[in-house]
Amino acid sequence: MSYSQLAHLELLNALNNINSEADLNEFKDLVAHFFARKAQKAIDALWDEGVINESTIEQWGSEHMRTPYPSRNLHRR
């Protein structure tokens, strides 16, 4: 059985024990913190390897990374 399949089973078992909105919110918080920690570790590794630095992060702060959409005429008749 793959790790992905094992993870699915673990999640299903956890979900079977959610009996209230408070449980659901706590579960969602746990999952969010799990992925936040993984993201922080990845960013720390990039920093330690010199891939990113303070200048990179400042540059990210000024970027506008919006999805480009084709312009359309909203006032068509």
Long-range contacts (C-beta under 8 A, 24 or more apart in sequence): none
